[in-house]
Amino acid sequence: MSTGEAVSSGDVLHVIVMGVSGSGKSTVGALLAEDLGGEYLDGDVLHPQANIDKMAAGIPLTDADREPWLRIIGERMAEAESTIVIGCSALRRVYRDIIRAAAPNTRFVHLVGSHDLLAERMKTRPGHFMPPSLLESQIATLEDLGPDENGKVFDIAEPPEKIAQAAAEWLRGA
């Protein structure tokens, strides 16, 4: 991992660390923000309580449930005066489009892994509102980044520190 220096003087990066639940968005996102000299924000804290209650009850969110949350994330990106990294599932292209509508230069670090690894991680997370039963709906909803989207895929089989370092190198060179 690097020393936490800023990307370069004057550069402000807007980064979404995306993926299904259990992919390591919070861990990798915090490490990446430190590496880039920016702020990390877990997008889950921006969910309305009704969304958290639904997910905690094992009920998948609808697009209508997600839309206000995604708009808030986009607004946070657009308002950032320094580098910001937000952990957000951003499962579908339309969700990423909502974020990009507010912050067009957003880059996406997509964390992917095997079903078994994701399920195991979800089972061992203490105190998280997202139950393992919703993994299937998240995988079914997930749309890969399109070739015209500013993003890159990283395998969660690698250690989080290595993923964050590789993502930072990609972002610095992008």
Summary of the structure (lengths in Angstrom):
residues: 174
radius of gyration: 15.1
end to end distance: 18.3
largest distance: 45.6
contacts: 535
relative contact order: 0.23
helix: 48%
strand: 14%
